[in-house]
Amino acid sequence: MMWYGHGFGYGLIATVIGLLTTVIVVVIILRIVDRTSRDISPQRSTPDEVLADRYARGEITDEEYRHRASVLRDQEQSIR
């Protein structure tokens, strides 16, 4: 591209600016997507937390809660 006899002129500068703009936009989009995917992923609850939640909602009785909690403690101790 010869413009007015000055070599490449603004064509090279425009190409570099266009590429930099594209790279910046892609990086911003990837960061946004990565951030939202981390927010969406559910946090894993421990068995004790699940048991306590079920008890708090009234899904299990006092007796069931105590029995299941003792089973979980026994399993935890046997693993160690």
PDB file of N, CA, C and O in Angstrom:
ATOM      1  N   MET A   1       0.824  -1.166   0.000  1.00  0.00           N
ATOM      2  CA  MET A   1       0.000   0.000   0.000  1.00  0.00           C
ATOM      3  C   MET A   1       0.881   1.247   0.000  1.00  0.00           C
ATOM      4  O   MET A   1       1.571   1.532   0.979  1.00  0.00           O
ATOM      5  N   MET A   2       0.852   1.916  -1.007  1.00  0.00           N
ATOM      6  CA  MET A   2       1.639   3.137  -1.098  1.00  0.00           C
ATOM      7  C   MET A   2       0.680   4.310  -1.106  1.00  0.00           C
ATOM      8  O   MET A   2      -0.100   4.484  -2.043  1.00  0.00           O
ATOM      9  N   TRP A   3       0.741   5.096  -0.076  1.00  0.00           N
ATOM     10  CA  TRP A   3      -0.102   6.286  -0.011  1.00  0.00           C
ATOM     11  C   TRP A   3       0.783   7.521  -0.087  1.00  0.00           C
ATOM     12  O   TRP A   3       1.614   7.763   0.788  1.00  0.00           O
ATOM     13  N   TYR A   4       0.607   8.232  -1.062  1.00  0.00           N
ATOM     14  CA  TYR A   4       1.331   9.479  -1.250  1.00  0.00           C
ATOM     15  C   TYR A   4       2.838   9.296  -1.166  1.00  0.00           C
ATOM     16  O   TYR A   4       3.566  10.213  -0.786  1.00  0.00           O
ATOM     17  N   GLY A   5       3.300   8.097  -1.524  1.00  0.00           N
ATOM     18  CA  GLY A   5       4.733   7.866  -1.571  1.00  0.00           C
ATOM     19  C   GLY A   5       5.401   7.742  -0.212  1.00  0.00           C
ATOM     20  O   GLY A   5       6.618   7.905  -0.124  1.00  0.00           O
ATOM     21  N   HIS A   6       4.650   7.458   0.860  1.00  0.00           N
ATOM     22  CA  HIS A   6       5.235   7.351   2.198  1.00  0.00           C
ATOM     23  C   HIS A   6       5.260   5.915   2.710  1.00  0.00           C
ATOM     24  O   HIS A   6       5.091   5.719   3.913  1.00  0.00           O
ATOM     25  N   GLY A   7       5.453   4.942   1.907  1.00  0.00           N
ATOM     26  CA  GLY A   7       5.525   3.555   2.354  1.00  0.00           C
ATOM     27  C   GLY A   7       4.168   3.028   2.770  1.00  0.00           C
ATOM     28  O   GLY A   7       3.176   3.222   2.068  1.00  0.00           O
ATOM     29  N   PHE A   8       4.125   2.361   3.911  1.00  0.00           N
ATOM     30  CA  PHE A   8       2.877   1.759   4.384  1.00  0.00           C
ATOM     31  C   PHE A   8       1.898   2.794   4.941  1.00  0.00           C
ATOM     32  O   PHE A   8       0.691   2.555   4.961  1.00  0.00           O
ATOM     33  N   GLY A   9       2.387   3.886   5.371  1.00  0.00           N
ATOM     34  CA  GLY A   9       1.510   4.930   5.876  1.00  0.00           C
ATOM     35  C   GLY A   9       0.774   4.506   7.125  1.00  0.00           C
ATOM     36  O   GLY A   9       1.357   3.897   8.022  1.00  0.00           O
ATOM     37  N   TYR A  10      -0.495   4.822   7.184  1.00  0.00           N
ATOM     38  CA  TYR A  10      -1.292   4.530   8.375  1.00  0.00           C
ATOM     39  C   TYR A  10      -1.867   3.112   8.371  1.00  0.00           C
ATOM     40  O   TYR A  10      -2.475   2.692   9.356  1.00  0.00           O
ATOM     41  N   GLY A  11      -1.686   2.391   7.305  1.00  0.00           N
ATOM     42  CA  GLY A  11      -2.223   1.033   7.219  1.00  0.00           C
ATOM     43  C   GLY A  11      -1.647   0.111   8.280  1.00  0.00           C
ATOM     44  O   GLY A  11      -2.383  -0.652   8.904  1.00  0.00           O
ATOM     45  N   LEU A  12      -0.351   0.173   8.487  1.00  0.00           N
ATOM     46  CA  LEU A  12       0.301  -0.664   9.487  1.00  0.00           C
ATOM     47  C   LEU A  12      -0.129  -0.252  10.891  1.00  0.00           C
ATOM     48  O   LEU A  12      -0.393  -1.108  11.735  1.00  0.00           O
ATOM     49  N   ILE A  13      -0.200   1.028  11.142  1.00  0.00           N
ATOM     50  CA  ILE A  13      -0.610   1.514  12.458  1.00  0.00           C
ATOM     51  C   ILE A  13      -2.053   1.104  12.741  1.00  0.00           C
ATOM     52  O   ILE A  13      -2.369   0.674  13.851  1.00  0.00           O
ATOM     53  N   ALA A  14      -2.922   1.234  11.751  1.00  0.00           N
ATOM     54  CA  ALA A  14      -4.328   0.853  11.920  1.00  0.00           C
ATOM     55  C   ALA A  14      -4.454  -0.646  12.187  1.00  0.00           C
ATOM     56  O   ALA A  14      -5.286  -1.061  12.993  1.00  0.00           O
ATOM     57  N   THR A  15      -3.639  -1.458  11.521  1.00  0.00           N
ATOM     58  CA  THR A  15      -3.668  -2.904  11.734  1.00  0.00           C
ATOM     59  C   THR A  15      -3.243  -3.254  13.156  1.00  0.00           C
ATOM     60  O   THR A  15      -3.883  -4.082  13.804  1.00  0.00           O
ATOM     61  N   VAL A  16      -2.186  -2.642  13.642  1.00  0.00           N
ATOM     62  CA  VAL A  16      -1.703  -2.905  15.006  1.00  0.00           C
ATOM     63  C   VAL A  16      -2.747  -2.467  16.024  1.00  0.00           C
ATOM     64  O   VAL A  16      -3.021  -3.198  16.975  1.00  0.00           O
ATOM     65  N   ILE A  17      -3.329  -1.297  15.844  1.00  0.00           N
ATOM     66  CA  ILE A  17      -4.351  -0.816  16.771  1.00  0.00           C
ATOM     67  C   ILE A  17      -5.570  -1.741  16.740  1.00  0.00           C
ATOM     68  O   ILE A  17      -6.151  -2.030  17.786  1.00  0.00           O
ATOM     69  N   GLY A  18      -5.956  -2.199  15.570  1.00  0.00           N
ATOM     70  CA  GLY A  18      -7.084  -3.131  15.449  1.00  0.00           C
ATOM     71  C   GLY A  18      -6.813  -4.444  16.157  1.00  0.00           C
ATOM     72  O   GLY A  18      -7.689  -4.963  16.849  1.00  0.00           O
ATOM     73  N   LEU A  19      -5.617  -4.990  15.996  1.00  0.00           N
ATOM     74  CA  LEU A  19      -5.255  -6.241  16.665  1.00  0.00           C
ATOM     75  C   LEU A  19      -5.232  -6.067  18.182  1.00  0.00           C
ATOM     76  O   LEU A  19      -5.737  -6.922  18.909  1.00  0.00           O
ATOM     77  N   LEU A  20      -4.655  -4.976  18.662  1.00  0.00           N
ATOM     78  CA  LEU A  20      -4.614  -4.728  20.102  1.00  0.00           C
ATOM     79  C   LEU A  20      -6.022  -4.582  20.672  1.00  0.00           C
ATOM     80  O   LEU A  20      -6.321  -5.098  21.749  1.00  0.00           O
ATOM     81  N   THR A  21      -6.872  -3.886  19.952  1.00  0.00           N
ATOM     82  CA  THR A  21      -8.254  -3.725  20.405  1.00  0.00           C
ATOM     83  C   THR A  21      -8.955  -5.072  20.482  1.00  0.00           C
ATOM     84  O   THR A  21      -9.663  -5.351  21.451  1.00  0.00           O
ATOM     85  N   THR A  22      -8.766  -5.900  19.478  1.00  0.00           N
ATOM     86  CA  THR A  22      -9.378  -7.227  19.464  1.00  0.00           C
ATOM     87  C   THR A  22      -8.879  -8.071  20.629  1.00  0.00           C
ATOM     88  O   THR A  22      -9.676  -8.730  21.297  1.00  0.00           O
ATOM     89  N   VAL A  23      -7.587  -8.062  20.880  1.00  0.00           N
ATOM     90  CA  VAL A  23      -7.018  -8.842  21.979  1.00  0.00           C
ATOM     91  C   VAL A  23      -7.570  -8.350  23.312  1.00  0.00           C
ATOM     92  O   VAL A  23      -7.926  -9.160  24.168  1.00  0.00           O
ATOM     93  N   ILE A  24      -7.644  -7.047  23.498  1.00  0.00           N
ATOM     94  CA  ILE A  24      -8.166  -6.500  24.752  1.00  0.00           C
ATOM     95  C   ILE A  24      -9.614  -6.900  24.961  1.00  0.00           C
ATOM     96  O   ILE A  24      -9.996  -7.281  26.068  1.00  0.00           O
ATOM     97  N   VAL A  25     -10.428  -6.819  23.916  1.00  0.00           N
ATOM     98  CA  VAL A  25     -11.845  -7.191  24.026  1.00  0.00           C
ATOM     99  C   VAL A  25     -11.981  -8.675  24.375  1.00  0.00           C
ATOM    100  O   VAL A  25     -12.797  -9.036  25.222  1.00  0.00           O
ATOM    101  N   VAL A  26     -11.193  -9.531  23.734  1.00  0.00           N
ATOM    102  CA  VAL A  26     -11.253 -10.972  24.010  1.00  0.00           C
ATOM    103  C   VAL A  26     -10.848 -11.257  25.454  1.00  0.00           C
ATOM    104  O   VAL A  26     -11.489 -12.070  26.120  1.00  0.00           O
ATOM    105  N   VAL A  27      -9.803 -10.607  25.946  1.00  0.00           N
ATOM    106  CA  VAL A  27      -9.348 -10.811  27.325  1.00  0.00           C
ATOM    107  C   VAL A  27     -10.439 -10.383  28.304  1.00  0.00           C
ATOM    108  O   VAL A  27     -10.701 -11.084  29.281  1.00  0.00           O
ATOM    109  N   ILE A  28     -11.069  -9.252  28.055  1.00  0.00           N
ATOM    110  CA  ILE A  28     -12.143  -8.776  28.941  1.00  0.00           C
ATOM    111  C   ILE A  28     -13.303  -9.766  28.956  1.00  0.00           C
ATOM    112  O   ILE A  28     -13.831 -10.080  30.022  1.00  0.00           O
ATOM    113  N   ILE A  29     -13.699 -10.255  27.799  1.00  0.00           N
ATOM    114  CA  ILE A  29     -14.801 -11.223  27.723  1.00  0.00           C
ATOM    115  C   ILE A  29     -14.445 -12.500  28.471  1.00  0.00           C
ATOM    116  O   ILE A  29     -15.272 -13.029  29.214  1.00  0.00           O
ATOM    117  N   LEU A  30     -13.228 -13.002  28.287  1.00  0.00           N
ATOM    118  CA  LEU A  30     -12.816 -14.233  28.971  1.00  0.00           C
ATOM    119  C   LEU A  30     -12.804 -14.046  30.490  1.00  0.00           C
ATOM    120  O   LEU A  30     -13.187 -14.958  31.223  1.00  0.00           O
ATOM    121  N   ARG A  31     -12.378 -12.899  30.961  1.00  0.00           N
ATOM    122  CA  ARG A  31     -12.383 -12.652  32.410  1.00  0.00           C
ATOM    123  C   ARG A  31     -13.799 -12.601  32.960  1.00  0.00           C
ATOM    124  O   ARG A  31     -14.064 -13.121  34.043  1.00  0.00           O
ATOM    125  N   ILE A  32     -14.702 -11.983  32.227  1.00  0.00           N
ATOM    126  CA  ILE A  32     -16.097 -11.912  32.678  1.00  0.00           C
ATOM    127  C   ILE A  32     -16.706 -13.298  32.728  1.00  0.00           C
ATOM    128  O   ILE A  32     -17.377 -13.645  33.700  1.00  0.00           O
ATOM    129  N   VAL A  33     -16.483 -14.095  31.694  1.00  0.00           N
ATOM    130  CA  VAL A  33     -17.037 -15.450  31.654  1.00  0.00           C
ATOM    131  C   VAL A  33     -16.450 -16.295  32.771  1.00  0.00           C
ATOM    132  O   VAL A  33     -17.180 -17.044  33.420  1.00  0.00           O
ATOM    133  N   ASP A  34     -15.150 -16.192  33.011  1.00  0.00           N
ATOM    134  CA  ASP A  34     -14.505 -16.966  34.069  1.00  0.00           C
ATOM    135  C   ASP A  34     -15.045 -16.572  35.437  1.00  0.00           C
ATOM    136  O   ASP A  34     -15.294 -17.435  36.278  1.00  0.00           O
ATOM    137  N   ARG A  35     -15.223 -15.300  35.659  1.00  0.00           N
ATOM    138  CA  ARG A  35     -15.724 -14.814  36.946  1.00  0.00           C
ATOM    139  C   ARG A  35     -17.152 -15.296  37.197  1.00  0.00           C
ATOM    140  O   ARG A  35     -17.477 -15.706  38.311  1.00  0.00           O
ATOM    141  N   THR A  36     -18.002 -15.251  36.179  1.00  0.00           N
ATOM    142  CA  THR A  36     -19.383 -15.681  36.370  1.00  0.00           C
ATOM    143  C   THR A  36     -19.474 -17.187  36.530  1.00  0.00           C
ATOM    144  O   THR A  36     -20.357 -17.673  37.236  1.00  0.00           O
ATOM    145  N   SER A  37     -18.589 -17.936  35.895  1.00  0.00           N
ATOM    146  CA  SER A  37     -18.646 -19.392  36.053  1.00  0.00           C
ATOM    147  C   SER A  37     -18.256 -19.804  37.462  1.00  0.00           C
ATOM    148  O   SER A  37     -18.755 -20.809  37.968  1.00  0.00           O
ATOM    149  N   ARG A  38     -17.375 -19.049  38.106  1.00  0.00           N
ATOM    150  CA  ARG A  38     -17.013 -19.351  39.487  1.00  0.00           C
ATOM    151  C   ARG A  38     -18.160 -19.021  40.430  1.00  0.00           C
ATOM    152  O   ARG A  38     -18.363 -19.720  41.423  1.00  0.00           O
ATOM    153  N   ASP A  39     -18.904 -17.976  40.138  1.00  0.00           N
ATOM    154  CA  ASP A  39     -20.021 -17.587  40.981  1.00  0.00           C
ATOM    155  C   ASP A  39     -21.169 -18.574  40.888  1.00  0.00           C
ATOM    156  O   ASP A  39     -21.911 -18.752  41.854  1.00  0.00           O
ATOM    157  N   ILE A  40     -21.324 -19.212  39.752  1.00  0.00           N
ATOM    158  CA  ILE A  40     -22.441 -20.128  39.529  1.00  0.00           C
ATOM    159  C   ILE A  40     -22.195 -21.485  40.179  1.00  0.00           C
ATOM    160  O   ILE A  40     -23.140 -22.138  40.622  1.00  0.00           O
ATOM    161  N   SER A  41     -20.951 -21.908  40.241  1.00  0.00           N
ATOM    162  CA  SER A  41     -20.661 -23.239  40.753  1.00  0.00           C
ATOM    163  C   SER A  41     -21.099 -23.365  42.211  1.00  0.00           C
ATOM    164  O   SER A  41     -20.764 -22.522  43.042  1.00  0.00           O
ATOM    165  N   PRO A  42     -21.847 -24.418  42.511  1.00  0.00           N
ATOM    166  CA  PRO A  42     -22.346 -24.574  43.881  1.00  0.00           C
ATOM    167  C   PRO A  42     -21.215 -24.956  44.839  1.00  0.00           C
ATOM    168  O   PRO A  42     -20.261 -25.639  44.466  1.00  0.00           O
ATOM    169  N   GLN A  43     -21.352 -24.499  46.063  1.00  0.00           N
ATOM    170  CA  GLN A  43     -20.369 -24.878  47.063  1.00  0.00           C
ATOM    171  C   GLN A  43     -20.762 -26.233  47.638  1.00  0.00           C
ATOM    172  O   GLN A  43     -21.938 -26.500  47.885  1.00  0.00           O
ATOM    173  N   ARG A  44     -19.786 -27.061  47.840  1.00  0.00           N
ATOM    174  CA  ARG A  44     -20.049 -28.399  48.360  1.00  0.00           C
ATOM    175  C   ARG A  44     -20.194 -28.337  49.870  1.00  0.00           C
ATOM    176  O   ARG A  44     -19.390 -27.712  50.563  1.00  0.00           O
ATOM    177  N   SER A  45     -21.222 -28.988  50.363  1.00  0.00           N
ATOM    178  CA  SER A  45     -21.461 -29.041  51.800  1.00  0.00           C
ATOM    179  C   SER A  45     -20.890 -30.333  52.362  1.00  0.00           C
ATOM    180  O   SER A  45     -20.851 -31.361  51.686  1.00  0.00           O
ATOM    181  N   THR A  46     -20.453 -30.263  53.601  1.00  0.00           N
ATOM    182  CA  THR A  46     -19.973 -31.465  54.266  1.00  0.00           C
ATOM    183  C   THR A  46     -21.188 -32.285  54.696  1.00  0.00           C
ATOM    184  O   THR A  46     -22.287 -31.740  54.794  1.00  0.00           O
ATOM    185  N   PRO A  47     -21.015 -33.564  54.951  1.00  0.00           N
ATOM    186  CA  PRO A  47     -22.131 -34.387  55.419  1.00  0.00           C
ATOM    187  C   PRO A  47     -22.764 -33.848  56.700  1.00  0.00           C
ATOM    188  O   PRO A  47     -23.981 -33.914  56.876  1.00  0.00           O
ATOM    189  N   ASP A  48     -21.927 -33.312  57.595  1.00  0.00           N
ATOM    190  CA  ASP A  48     -22.464 -32.727  58.837  1.00  0.00           C
ATOM    191  C   ASP A  48     -23.375 -31.546  58.543  1.00  0.00           C
ATOM    192  O   ASP A  48     -24.424 -31.395  59.170  1.00  0.00           O
ATOM    193  N   GLU A  49     -22.977 -30.708  57.589  1.00  0.00           N
ATOM    194  CA  GLU A  49     -23.793 -29.550  57.230  1.00  0.00           C
ATOM    195  C   GLU A  49     -25.118 -29.965  56.602  1.00  0.00           C
ATOM    196  O   GLU A  49     -26.161 -29.380  56.895  1.00  0.00           O
ATOM    197  N   VAL A  50     -25.073 -30.969  55.743  1.00  0.00           N
ATOM    198  CA  VAL A  50     -26.297 -31.469  55.117  1.00  0.00           C
ATOM    199  C   VAL A  50     -27.234 -32.020  56.188  1.00  0.00           C
ATOM    200  O   VAL A  50     -28.435 -31.752  56.162  1.00  0.00           O
ATOM    201  N   LEU A  51     -26.689 -32.784  57.125  1.00  0.00           N
ATOM    202  CA  LEU A  51     -27.491 -33.355  58.203  1.00  0.00           C
ATOM    203  C   LEU A  51     -28.115 -32.250  59.061  1.00  0.00           C
ATOM    204  O   LEU A  51     -29.298 -32.314  59.398  1.00  0.00           O
ATOM    205  N   ALA A  52     -27.317 -31.239  59.413  1.00  0.00           N
ATOM    206  CA  ALA A  52     -27.821 -30.125  60.221  1.00  0.00           C
ATOM    207  C   ALA A  52     -28.913 -29.350  59.474  1.00  0.00           C
ATOM    208  O   ALA A  52     -29.899 -28.929  60.078  1.00  0.00           O
ATOM    209  N   ASP A  53     -28.739 -29.165  58.172  1.00  0.00           N
ATOM    210  CA  ASP A  53     -29.759 -28.476  57.375  1.00  0.00           C
ATOM    211  C   ASP A  53     -31.065 -29.259  57.346  1.00  0.00           C
ATOM    212  O   ASP A  53     -32.146 -28.687  57.492  1.00  0.00           O
ATOM    213  N   ARG A  54     -30.958 -30.563  57.160  1.00  0.00           N
ATOM    214  CA  ARG A  54     -32.174 -31.394  57.136  1.00  0.00           C
ATOM    215  C   ARG A  54     -32.883 -31.359  58.479  1.00  0.00           C
ATOM    216  O   ARG A  54     -34.112 -31.326  58.534  1.00  0.00           O
ATOM    217  N   TYR A  55     -32.109 -31.367  59.569  1.00  0.00           N
ATOM    218  CA  TYR A  55     -32.693 -31.292  60.904  1.00  0.00           C
ATOM    219  C   TYR A  55     -33.368 -29.939  61.116  1.00  0.00           C
ATOM    220  O   TYR A  55     -34.462 -29.866  61.675  1.00  0.00           O
ATOM    221  N   ALA A  56     -32.713 -28.872  60.670  1.00  0.00           N
ATOM    222  CA  ALA A  56     -33.263 -27.524  60.841  1.00  0.00           C
ATOM    223  C   ALA A  56     -34.566 -27.348  60.053  1.00  0.00           C
ATOM    224  O   ALA A  56     -35.464 -26.626  60.487  1.00  0.00           O
ATOM    225  N   ARG A  57     -34.664 -28.003  58.907  1.00  0.00           N
ATOM    226  CA  ARG A  57     -35.892 -27.911  58.111  1.00  0.00           C
ATOM    227  C   ARG A  57     -36.993 -28.827  58.629  1.00  0.00           C
ATOM    228  O   ARG A  57     -38.129 -28.765  58.157  1.00  0.00           O
ATOM    229  N   GLY A  58     -36.661 -29.674  59.596  1.00  0.00           N
ATOM    230  CA  GLY A  58     -37.655 -30.576  60.163  1.00  0.00           C
ATOM    231  C   GLY A  58     -37.861 -31.851  59.361  1.00  0.00           C
ATOM    232  O   GLY A  58     -38.865 -32.541  59.539  1.00  0.00           O
ATOM    233  N   GLU A  59     -36.931 -32.165  58.491  1.00  0.00           N
ATOM    234  CA  GLU A  59     -37.049 -33.366  57.665  1.00  0.00           C
ATOM    235  C   GLU A  59     -36.743 -34.634  58.460  1.00  0.00           C
ATOM    236  O   GLU A  59     -37.228 -35.711  58.110  1.00  0.00           O
ATOM    237  N   ILE A  60     -35.952 -34.523  59.516  1.00  0.00           N
ATOM    238  CA  ILE A  60     -35.621 -35.684  60.338  1.00  0.00           C
ATOM    239  C   ILE A  60     -35.882 -35.337  61.808  1.00  0.00           C
ATOM    240  O   ILE A  60     -35.872 -34.170  62.199  1.00  0.00           O
ATOM    241  N   THR A  61     -36.111 -36.364  62.596  1.00  0.00           N
ATOM    242  CA  THR A  61     -36.409 -36.174  64.020  1.00  0.00           C
ATOM    243  C   THR A  61     -35.128 -36.023  64.825  1.00  0.00           C
ATOM    244  O   THR A  61     -34.025 -36.199  64.310  1.00  0.00           O
ATOM    245  N   ASP A  62     -35.301 -35.689  66.114  1.00  0.00           N
ATOM    246  CA  ASP A  62     -34.149 -35.575  67.011  1.00  0.00           C
ATOM    247  C   ASP A  62     -33.377 -36.889  67.068  1.00  0.00           C
ATOM    248  O   ASP A  62     -32.149 -36.916  66.992  1.00  0.00           O
ATOM    249  N   GLU A  63     -34.129 -37.972  67.203  1.00  0.00           N
ATOM    250  CA  GLU A  63     -33.501 -39.290  67.317  1.00  0.00           C
ATOM    251  C   GLU A  63     -32.712 -39.629  66.050  1.00  0.00           C
ATOM    252  O   GLU A  63     -31.582 -40.111  66.127  1.00  0.00           O
ATOM    253  N   GLU A  64     -33.315 -39.373  64.882  1.00  0.00           N
ATOM    254  CA  GLU A  64     -32.617 -39.638  63.618  1.00  0.00           C
ATOM    255  C   GLU A  64     -31.353 -38.798  63.509  1.00  0.00           C
ATOM    256  O   GLU A  64     -30.301 -39.281  63.089  1.00  0.00           O
ATOM    257  N   TYR A  65     -31.476 -37.534  63.894  1.00  0.00           N
ATOM    258  CA  TYR A  65     -30.326 -36.630  63.816  1.00  0.00           C
ATOM    259  C   TYR A  65     -29.174 -37.150  64.680  1.00  0.00           C
ATOM    260  O   TYR A  65     -28.038 -37.239  64.214  1.00  0.00           O
ATOM    261  N   ARG A  66     -29.466 -37.489  65.923  1.00  0.00           N
ATOM    262  CA  ARG A  66     -28.412 -37.977  66.824  1.00  0.00           C
ATOM    263  C   ARG A  66     -27.779 -39.261  66.293  1.00  0.00           C
ATOM    264  O   ARG A  66     -26.559 -39.421  66.319  1.00  0.00           O
ATOM    265  N   HIS A  67     -28.627 -40.175  65.810  1.00  0.00           N
ATOM    266  CA  HIS A  67     -28.111 -41.449  65.290  1.00  0.00           C
ATOM    267  C   HIS A  67     -27.201 -41.214  64.076  1.00  0.00           C
ATOM    268  O   HIS A  67     -26.092 -41.744  64.007  1.00  0.00           O
ATOM    269  N   ARG A  68     -27.680 -40.427  63.142  1.00  0.00           N
ATOM    270  CA  ARG A  68     -26.893 -40.194  61.925  1.00  0.00           C
ATOM    271  C   ARG A  68     -25.611 -39.404  62.233  1.00  0.00           C
ATOM    272  O   ARG A  68     -24.573 -39.649  61.618  1.00  0.00           O
ATOM    273  N   ALA A  69     -25.679 -38.470  63.171  1.00  0.00           N
ATOM    274  CA  ALA A  69     -24.484 -37.711  63.555  1.00  0.00           C
ATOM    275  C   ALA A  69     -23.449 -38.632  64.183  1.00  0.00           C
ATOM    276  O   ALA A  69     -22.252 -38.497  63.927  1.00  0.00           O
ATOM    277  N   SER A  70     -23.912 -39.569  65.008  1.00  0.00           N
ATOM    278  CA  SER A  70     -22.956 -40.504  65.630  1.00  0.00           C
ATOM    279  C   SER A  70     -22.348 -41.426  64.571  1.00  0.00           C
ATOM    280  O   SER A  70     -21.165 -41.759  64.649  1.00  0.00           O
ATOM    281  N   VAL A  71     -23.139 -41.836  63.591  1.00  0.00           N
ATOM    282  CA  VAL A  71     -22.605 -42.673  62.505  1.00  0.00           C
ATOM    283  C   VAL A  71     -21.539 -41.898  61.727  1.00  0.00           C
ATOM    284  O   VAL A  71     -20.484 -42.441  61.401  1.00  0.00           O
ATOM    285  N   LEU A  72     -21.819 -40.638  61.433  1.00  0.00           N
ATOM    286  CA  LEU A  72     -20.829 -39.828  60.715  1.00  0.00           C
ATOM    287  C   LEU A  72     -19.548 -39.667  61.530  1.00  0.00           C
ATOM    288  O   LEU A  72     -18.451 -39.757  60.978  1.00  0.00           O
ATOM    289  N   ARG A  73     -19.671 -39.430  62.826  1.00  0.00           N
ATOM    290  CA  ARG A  73     -18.475 -39.293  63.677  1.00  0.00           C
ATOM    291  C   ARG A  73     -17.684 -40.597  63.703  1.00  0.00           C
ATOM    292  O   ARG A  73     -16.454 -40.583  63.638  1.00  0.00           O
ATOM    293  N   ASP A  74     -18.395 -41.731  63.800  1.00  0.00           N
ATOM    294  CA  ASP A  74     -17.708 -43.036  63.814  1.00  0.00           C
ATOM    295  C   ASP A  74     -16.963 -43.264  62.504  1.00  0.00           C
ATOM    296  O   ASP A  74     -15.831 -43.747  62.508  1.00  0.00           O
ATOM    297  N   GLN A  75     -17.591 -42.920  61.390  1.00  0.00           N
ATOM    298  CA  GLN A  75     -16.936 -43.092  60.095  1.00  0.00           C
ATOM    299  C   GLN A  75     -15.721 -42.187  59.977  1.00  0.00           C
ATOM    300  O   GLN A  75     -14.683 -42.590  59.452  1.00  0.00           O
ATOM    301  N   GLU A  76     -15.857 -40.960  60.469  1.00  0.00           N
ATOM    302  CA  GLU A  76     -14.759 -40.019  60.414  1.00  0.00           C
ATOM    303  C   GLU A  76     -13.571 -40.502  61.241  1.00  0.00           C
ATOM    304  O   GLU A  76     -12.421 -40.362  60.825  1.00  0.00           O
ATOM    305  N   GLN A  77     -13.851 -41.065  62.405  1.00  0.00           N
ATOM    306  CA  GLN A  77     -12.778 -41.573  63.265  1.00  0.00           C
ATOM    307  C   GLN A  77     -12.122 -42.807  62.674  1.00  0.00           C
ATOM    308  O   GLN A  77     -10.915 -42.997  62.824  1.00  0.00           O
ATOM    309  N   SER A  78     -12.895 -43.647  62.009  1.00  0.00           N
ATOM    310  CA  SER A  78     -12.314 -44.865  61.420  1.00  0.00           C
ATOM    311  C   SER A  78     -11.432 -44.544  60.209  1.00  0.00           C
ATOM    312  O   SER A  78     -10.530 -45.313  59.875  1.00  0.00           O
ATOM    313  N   ILE A  79     -11.690 -43.426  59.564  1.00  0.00           N
ATOM    314  CA  ILE A  79     -10.866 -43.037  58.418  1.00  0.00           C
ATOM    315  C   ILE A  79      -9.499 -42.565  58.889  1.00  0.00           C
ATOM    316  O   ILE A  79      -8.492 -42.820  58.229  1.00  0.00           O
ATOM    317  N   ARG A  80      -9.458 -41.885  60.012  1.00  0.00           N
ATOM    318  CA  ARG A  80      -8.185 -41.357  60.520  1.00  0.00           C
ATOM    319  C   ARG A  80      -7.363 -42.421  61.070  1.00  0.00           C
ATOM    320  O   ARG A  80      -6.256 -42.165  61.543  1.00  0.00           O
TER     321      ARG A  80
END
